[in-house]
Amino acid sequence: MLHGRGQVDGTPAVAFATDATRMGGALGLAGCRRIVTAIDTAVRDRVPVAGLWHSGGARLAEGVVALDGAGQVFAAMVRASGRVPQISAVLGPALGSAAYGPALTDIVIASRAGRVFVTGDAPSGPSGAAGSEVVHLIATNDAEALARTREMILLLGRQGRLSPDDVTLGSRGGGSPDALLPSGTDLPYDVKPLIQALLDAAGTELHADWAPNIVTVLGRFAGRTVGVVANNPLVLDGSLDAGAAEKAARFVRMCDALAVPLIVLADTPGYLPGPGHDGDGVVRRGAKLLHAFADAVVPRVTLVTRRAYGGSYIAMNSRALGATAVFAWPTAEVAALTPEAAVNVLHRKRLAATPPGQRAHLREHLATHESAQTGGIDRAVEIGVVDAVIPPTHTRRRIALALAAAPAGRGAHGSIPL
């Protein structure tokens, strides 16, 4: 077991590593105590701590003594949670007790040789691919995994300061950011180019393969590290489901615990309907996202780009949950239901009495009327749930000003792996 202090491009950090060349990196009491010392040192000095993992788990020859040592490591990680950034790089198998070490940290990066599993045979691919909820980032090799670890140390350990005066109009690449959206409100598109256009430079997406209908990104905005949560209409039309809510909640809790401001891009028709999703725990897991935003104290700004309907409008950092500010583009809609769904409920009898050949035309007419009456943005501004309708070209500057004007905050909680 190795540990030490140093710097990453001038940012102080602490690191430790299991040594796979000695007993397969198995965790004994002495090695576990070194890890605890490294973590406690990071907390004392208020600097990030990175762990490099390739371990067969607890040393069998030490029996319960090794297990107690692993438990001390877990306790140290929980003590450090929310106090300093904790990053794990899994460079080989992390088995048994060594699997839970990375899982307790804020960011987990796996190389192609990385595996995180408790018992039995290792998965065929790197743990974290194909929707895993454990690994945030997958690297092609050890060198890339270490480079991504350094990147996370810099983003979370040297967050910078907001400089709204340096933010120009338009998107980072020039032009208006709404040009990245399709003309129709019901057409799919990938939200990732919009996120990257709003950030200062290319951000890093976390958990890309888990619940891709929501996107979570760490990056720099107006000179400062921020977290971005965005619905992705390319997948499930941007609807929220149990997995998306849980993924976003975990990210929000981590950002709040580490004092990272949040930008939320809302474009969602609602929660995904159907009994199958209810059975997947959408109410229980969806409540995690409501709790995460309502409990957050970091500055957090929401932008409604196209649609925010029903419960998903509330869940995507609404004013009611304590958003610092909520902005909307001029064509955005905020309502209890999509216009089509509202028509089916409010005009059910009229539609049923209409000849089948005329029903589609009537439904379209009523939906247009319903959108104008309740789905527009004016009512939302009137009652204060949307602070302002802003030109898309002013988006970066208005968000930067809103974040900078808000008092700094940091959640008084850890970053539990939801």
C-alpha positions as CSV (number, residue, x, y, z in Angstrom):
1,M,0.0,0.0,0.0
2,L,1.4,3.4,-1.1
3,H,0.3,6.9,-0.2
4,G,1.7,10.4,-0.5
5,R,1.1,14.1,-1.0
6,G,1.8,16.2,-4.1
7,Q,0.4,18.6,-6.6
8,V,-1.6,18.3,-9.9
9,D,-0.7,21.4,-12.0
10,G,-0.3,23.4,-8.8
11,T,-3.4,22.0,-7.0
12,P,-2.5,20.2,-3.8
13,A,-3.8,16.6,-3.5
14,V,-3.3,13.3,-1.6
15,A,-3.1,10.0,-3.3
16,F,-2.9,6.3,-2.3
17,A,-2.6,3.1,-4.3
18,T,-3.0,-0.6,-3.7
19,D,0.0,-2.6,-4.9
20,A,-1.1,-5.4,-7.2
21,T,2.4,-6.8,-7.3
22,R,2.2,-7.8,-3.7
23,M,-0.4,-10.4,-2.8
24,G,-2.6,-9.1,-5.6
25,G,-3.1,-5.8,-3.8
26,A,-5.0,-7.5,-1.1
27,L,-6.0,-5.3,1.9
28,G,-4.4,-6.0,5.2
29,L,-4.8,-4.1,8.4
30,A,-1.5,-2.2,8.0
31,G,-2.4,-1.2,4.4
32,C,-5.9,-0.1,5.4
33,R,-4.5,2.1,8.1
34,R,-2.3,3.8,5.5
35,I,-5.4,4.5,3.4
36,V,-7.1,6.0,6.4
37,T,-4.1,8.2,7.1
38,A,-4.2,9.4,3.5
39,I,-7.9,10.2,3.7
40,D,-7.7,11.9,7.1
41,T,-4.7,14.0,5.8
42,A,-6.7,15.2,2.9
43,V,-9.6,16.2,5.1
44,R,-7.2,18.0,7.5
45,D,-5.6,19.9,4.6
46,R,-8.9,20.4,2.7
47,V,-7.5,18.9,-0.5
48,P,-8.8,16.2,-2.9
49,V,-7.8,12.6,-2.4
50,A,-7.4,10.1,-5.2
51,G,-7.2,6.3,-4.8
52,L,-5.8,3.9,-7.4
53,W,-7.4,0.5,-7.1
54,H,-6.2,-3.0,-8.2
55,S,-7.0,-5.3,-5.3
56,G,-8.3,-8.8,-4.6
57,G,-10.0,-7.6,-1.5
58,A,-9.3,-8.4,2.1
59,R,-6.3,-10.6,3.0
60,L,-7.8,-14.0,3.8
61,A,-4.8,-14.9,6.0
62,E,-5.7,-12.0,8.4
63,G,-9.3,-13.0,8.6
64,V,-11.5,-10.7,10.5
65,V,-8.6,-8.3,11.3
66,A,-8.4,-7.5,7.6
67,L,-12.2,-7.0,7.4
68,D,-12.0,-4.6,10.4
69,G,-9.3,-2.7,8.5
70,A,-11.5,-2.4,5.4
71,G,-14.3,-1.2,7.6
72,Q,-12.0,1.5,9.0
73,V,-11.3,2.6,5.4
74,F,-15.1,2.8,4.6
75,A,-15.6,4.9,7.8
76,A,-12.9,7.3,6.8
77,M,-14.4,7.7,3.4
78,V,-17.8,8.5,4.9
79,R,-16.2,11.0,7.3
80,A,-14.5,12.7,4.3
81,S,-17.7,12.6,2.1
82,G,-18.8,16.1,1.3
83,R,-15.7,17.6,3.0
84,V,-13.1,17.0,0.2
85,P,-13.4,15.5,-3.3
86,Q,-12.7,11.8,-3.4
87,I,-11.8,10.3,-6.8
88,S,-11.1,6.6,-7.5
89,A,-9.3,5.1,-10.5
90,V,-9.9,1.4,-10.9
91,L,-7.0,0.0,-12.9
92,G,-7.7,-3.7,-12.5
93,P,-10.0,-5.9,-10.6
94,A,-11.4,-4.4,-7.4
95,L,-12.9,-7.4,-5.6
96,G,-14.9,-7.9,-2.4
97,S,-14.0,-5.2,0.2
98,A,-12.0,-3.3,-2.5
99,A,-15.2,-2.9,-4.6
100,Y,-16.9,-0.8,-1.9
101,G,-14.0,1.6,-1.5
102,P,-14.4,3.2,-5.0
103,A,-18.2,3.0,-4.7
104,L,-18.1,5.3,-1.7
105,T,-16.2,8.0,-3.5
106,D,-17.5,10.9,-5.5
107,I,-16.1,10.0,-8.9
108,V,-15.1,6.5,-10.1
109,I,-13.0,6.1,-13.3
110,A,-12.2,2.7,-14.7
111,S,-9.6,1.7,-17.3
112,R,-10.5,-1.1,-19.8
113,A,-8.9,-3.5,-17.3
114,G,-11.0,-2.2,-14.4
115,R,-13.6,-4.4,-12.8
116,V,-15.7,-3.7,-9.7
117,F,-17.4,-6.7,-8.3
118,V,-18.1,-8.3,-5.0
119,T,-18.0,-12.1,-5.6
120,G,-17.9,-14.5,-8.5
121,D,-16.3,-14.0,-11.9
122,A,-15.5,-10.6,-13.1
123,P,-17.7,-9.0,-15.7
124,S,-16.5,-9.4,-19.3
125,G,-16.2,-5.6,-19.9
126,P,-15.1,-2.7,-17.8
127,S,-17.5,-2.2,-14.9
128,G,-19.5,1.0,-15.6
129,A,-20.3,0.3,-19.3
130,A,-23.8,-0.5,-20.5
131,G,-25.7,1.4,-17.9
132,S,-23.7,0.6,-14.7
133,E,-24.4,2.9,-11.8
134,V,-21.0,2.5,-10.2
135,V,-18.4,3.9,-12.7
136,H,-18.7,7.5,-13.9
137,L,-16.0,7.4,-16.6
138,I,-14.4,4.7,-18.7
139,A,-10.8,5.2,-20.0
140,T,-9.2,3.2,-22.8
141,N,-6.1,2.4,-20.7
142,D,-4.4,3.2,-17.4
143,A,-2.7,6.3,-18.7
144,E,-6.0,7.8,-19.8
145,A,-7.6,6.8,-16.5
146,L,-4.9,8.7,-14.6
147,A,-5.3,11.7,-16.9
148,R,-9.0,11.7,-16.2
149,T,-8.3,11.5,-12.5
150,R,-6.1,14.6,-12.7
151,E,-8.8,16.3,-14.6
152,M,-11.3,15.6,-11.9
153,I,-8.9,16.8,-9.2
154,L,-8.5,20.1,-11.0
155,L,-12.2,20.6,-11.6
156,L,-13.2,19.8,-8.0
157,G,-10.1,20.9,-6.2
158,R,-9.5,24.2,-8.0
159,Q,-13.0,25.4,-8.8
160,G,-12.1,29.0,-9.7
161,R,-14.3,32.1,-9.5
162,L,-17.2,33.3,-11.6
163,S,-16.4,36.2,-13.9
164,P,-19.6,37.3,-15.6
165,D,-17.9,40.3,-17.2
166,D,-15.9,37.9,-19.3
167,V,-18.9,36.2,-20.7
168,T,-19.8,37.3,-24.3
169,L,-23.2,37.1,-25.9
170,G,-24.2,34.0,-27.9
171,S,-22.7,30.5,-27.5
172,R,-19.1,29.6,-27.0
173,G,-18.7,28.8,-30.7
174,G,-20.5,31.9,-31.9
175,G,-24.1,32.3,-33.0
176,S,-27.3,31.8,-31.0
177,P,-27.6,28.6,-28.9
178,D,-31.2,28.0,-29.9
179,A,-29.9,27.2,-33.4
180,L,-28.9,23.8,-32.0
181,L,-32.6,23.0,-31.5
182,P,-34.9,21.7,-34.2
183,S,-37.8,23.9,-35.4
184,G,-40.6,21.7,-34.1
185,T,-41.3,21.4,-30.4
186,D,-41.9,17.6,-30.7
187,L,-38.8,16.8,-32.7
188,P,-35.9,14.9,-31.0
189,Y,-32.4,16.4,-30.6
190,D,-29.2,15.7,-28.7
191,V,-28.8,18.2,-25.8
192,K,-25.1,17.6,-25.5
193,P,-23.9,20.1,-28.2
194,L,-26.1,22.7,-26.4
195,I,-24.4,22.0,-23.1
196,Q,-20.9,22.2,-24.6
197,A,-21.9,25.5,-26.4
198,L,-22.9,27.1,-23.1
199,L,-19.7,26.0,-21.2
200,D,-16.3,27.7,-21.5
201,A,-14.7,24.6,-22.9
202,A,-15.7,21.0,-23.5
203,G,-17.1,19.5,-20.2
204,T,-16.9,16.0,-19.0
205,E,-20.1,13.9,-19.0
206,L,-20.5,11.5,-16.1
207,H,-22.5,8.2,-16.2
208,A,-23.1,8.6,-19.9
209,D,-24.5,5.0,-20.3
210,W,-26.8,5.1,-17.3
211,A,-30.2,6.6,-17.9
212,P,-29.2,8.6,-21.1
213,N,-32.5,10.5,-21.1
214,I,-30.8,12.8,-18.5
215,V,-27.3,14.2,-19.0
216,T,-24.9,15.2,-16.2
217,V,-21.7,17.1,-16.9
218,L,-18.9,18.7,-15.0
219,G,-17.2,21.7,-16.7
220,R,-16.2,25.3,-16.5
221,F,-18.6,28.2,-16.9
222,A,-17.7,31.8,-16.7
223,G,-14.3,30.7,-15.2
224,R,-15.8,28.4,-12.5
225,T,-16.5,24.7,-12.1
226,V,-20.2,24.0,-12.5
227,G,-22.4,21.0,-12.8
228,V,-25.0,20.7,-15.6
229,V,-28.2,18.6,-15.4
230,A,-30.1,18.4,-18.7
231,N,-33.0,16.4,-20.1
232,N,-32.0,14.8,-23.4
233,P,-34.9,14.8,-25.9
234,L,-32.9,12.4,-28.1
235,V,-33.7,9.6,-25.6
236,L,-37.3,8.9,-24.5
237,D,-38.2,12.4,-25.6
238,G,-36.4,13.7,-22.6
239,S,-38.9,12.2,-20.2
240,L,-37.9,11.5,-16.6
241,D,-38.0,7.9,-15.3
242,A,-36.8,6.2,-12.2
243,G,-33.2,5.8,-13.4
244,A,-32.9,9.4,-14.7
245,A,-34.3,10.8,-11.5
246,E,-31.9,8.8,-9.4
247,K,-28.9,9.6,-11.6
248,A,-29.6,13.3,-11.5
249,A,-30.3,13.2,-7.7
250,R,-26.9,11.6,-7.1
251,F,-25.2,14.2,-9.2
252,V,-27.0,17.1,-7.5
253,R,-26.2,15.8,-4.1
254,M,-22.5,15.5,-5.0
255,C,-22.4,19.0,-6.4
256,D,-24.1,20.5,-3.4
257,A,-21.8,18.7,-1.0
258,L,-18.7,20.0,-2.9
259,A,-20.0,23.6,-3.4
260,V,-20.4,23.2,-7.1
261,P,-23.1,25.5,-8.6
262,L,-25.6,24.0,-10.9
263,I,-27.1,24.8,-14.3
264,V,-30.3,23.0,-15.2
265,L,-31.6,22.7,-18.8
266,A,-35.2,21.7,-18.8
267,D,-36.9,20.2,-21.9
268,T,-39.2,17.4,-20.9
269,P,-42.8,16.3,-21.5
270,G,-43.1,14.8,-18.1
271,Y,-42.5,11.5,-16.3
272,L,-42.5,8.4,-18.5
273,P,-46.0,6.8,-18.1
274,G,-46.9,3.2,-17.6
275,P,-47.3,0.6,-14.9
276,G,-43.9,-0.8,-15.7
277,H,-42.2,2.4,-14.6
278,D,-44.3,2.5,-11.4
279,G,-43.0,-1.0,-10.6
280,D,-39.4,0.3,-11.2
281,G,-39.8,2.6,-8.2
282,V,-40.4,5.9,-10.1
283,V,-42.2,7.4,-7.1
284,R,-39.6,6.5,-4.5
285,R,-36.6,7.2,-6.8
286,G,-38.2,10.2,-8.4
287,A,-38.7,11.7,-4.9
288,K,-34.9,11.6,-4.5
289,L,-34.5,14.2,-7.2
290,L,-37.1,16.4,-5.6
291,H,-35.3,16.1,-2.2
292,A,-31.9,16.7,-3.8
293,F,-32.9,20.0,-5.4
294,A,-35.1,21.2,-2.5
295,D,-32.2,20.5,0.0
296,A,-29.5,22.0,-2.2
297,V,-27.9,25.3,-1.1
298,V,-25.5,26.0,-3.9
299,P,-26.5,28.6,-6.5
300,R,-28.6,26.8,-9.2
301,V,-30.2,28.3,-12.3
302,T,-32.7,26.6,-14.5
303,L,-33.3,27.4,-18.2
304,V,-36.5,26.1,-19.9
305,T,-35.5,25.8,-23.5
306,R,-38.7,24.2,-25.0
307,R,-41.0,22.4,-22.6
308,A,-41.5,21.7,-18.9
309,Y,-44.6,19.9,-18.1
310,G,-46.2,18.4,-15.1
311,G,-44.2,16.8,-12.3
312,S,-41.0,16.9,-14.3
313,Y,-41.3,20.7,-14.4
314,I,-41.2,20.7,-10.6
315,A,-38.4,18.2,-10.4
316,M,-36.1,20.0,-12.8
317,N,-35.1,22.7,-10.2
318,S,-38.3,24.7,-10.2
319,R,-38.7,27.9,-8.2
320,A,-40.8,26.0,-5.7
321,L,-37.8,23.8,-4.9
322,G,-35.6,26.9,-4.3
323,A,-34.0,27.6,-7.7
324,T,-31.8,30.7,-7.6
325,A,-33.4,31.8,-10.9
326,V,-35.5,30.3,-13.6
327,F,-35.2,31.6,-17.2
328,A,-37.0,30.6,-20.3
329,W,-36.6,31.1,-24.0
330,P,-39.4,33.0,-25.8
331,T,-41.0,29.9,-27.3
332,A,-40.8,27.8,-24.1
333,E,-44.0,26.2,-22.6
334,V,-44.7,25.5,-18.9
335,A,-47.9,23.7,-18.1
336,A,-49.5,20.9,-16.0
337,L,-49.8,18.7,-19.1
338,T,-48.7,18.7,-22.7
339,P,-51.4,20.4,-24.8
340,E,-52.4,17.1,-26.4
341,A,-52.8,15.3,-23.1
342,A,-54.7,18.3,-21.6
343,V,-57.1,18.1,-24.6
344,N,-57.7,14.4,-24.1
345,V,-58.7,15.1,-20.5
346,L,-60.6,18.4,-20.7
347,H,-62.4,17.7,-24.0
348,R,-62.9,14.0,-23.8
349,K,-66.7,14.1,-24.3
350,R,-66.5,16.6,-27.2
351,L,-63.9,14.5,-29.0
352,A,-66.0,11.4,-28.5
353,A,-69.1,13.1,-30.0
354,T,-67.1,14.3,-33.0
355,P,-67.2,12.1,-36.2
356,P,-64.0,10.1,-36.5
357,G,-63.1,11.8,-39.7
358,Q,-63.1,15.2,-38.1
359,R,-61.6,14.2,-34.7
360,A,-57.9,14.7,-35.6
361,H,-58.5,18.2,-36.9
362,L,-60.5,19.1,-33.8
363,R,-57.9,17.7,-31.5
364,E,-55.2,19.7,-33.3
365,H,-57.3,22.9,-33.0
366,L,-58.0,22.4,-29.3
367,A,-54.3,21.6,-28.6
368,T,-53.3,24.9,-30.3
369,H,-55.9,26.8,-28.2
370,E,-54.8,25.0,-25.0
371,S,-51.2,25.8,-25.6
372,A,-52.0,29.5,-26.1
373,Q,-54.1,29.5,-22.9
374,T,-52.1,27.5,-20.4
375,G,-48.9,26.3,-22.1
376,G,-47.4,29.7,-22.8
377,I,-44.8,31.4,-20.7
378,D,-46.6,34.6,-19.8
379,R,-48.6,33.1,-17.0
380,A,-45.5,31.5,-15.5
381,V,-43.8,34.9,-15.5
382,E,-46.9,36.6,-14.1
383,I,-47.0,34.3,-11.0
384,G,-43.2,34.4,-10.6
385,V,-42.3,30.8,-11.3
386,V,-40.2,32.0,-14.2
387,D,-38.1,35.0,-13.5
388,A,-37.6,36.2,-17.0
389,V,-38.0,35.3,-20.7
390,I,-34.6,35.9,-22.2
391,P,-33.2,36.0,-25.8
392,P,-31.2,32.9,-26.4
393,T,-28.2,35.0,-27.3
394,H,-28.2,36.4,-23.7
395,T,-28.3,32.9,-22.1
396,R,-24.7,32.6,-21.0
397,R,-24.5,36.1,-19.6
398,R,-27.8,36.0,-17.7
399,I,-27.0,32.6,-16.1
400,A,-23.5,33.9,-15.1
401,L,-24.9,37.0,-13.5
402,A,-27.6,35.0,-11.6
403,L,-25.0,32.6,-10.3
404,A,-22.6,35.3,-9.3
405,A,-25.3,37.3,-7.5
406,A,-26.3,34.4,-5.4
407,P,-24.6,33.8,-2.0
408,A,-22.1,30.9,-2.1
409,G,-23.4,27.8,-0.4
410,R,-22.3,24.2,0.4
411,G,-24.6,21.5,1.6
412,A,-24.0,20.2,5.1
413,H,-24.1,16.6,4.1
414,G,-22.1,13.9,2.5
415,S,-22.3,12.5,-1.0
416,I,-24.1,9.2,-0.6
417,P,-24.0,7.0,-3.7
418,L,-27.8,7.0,-4.3
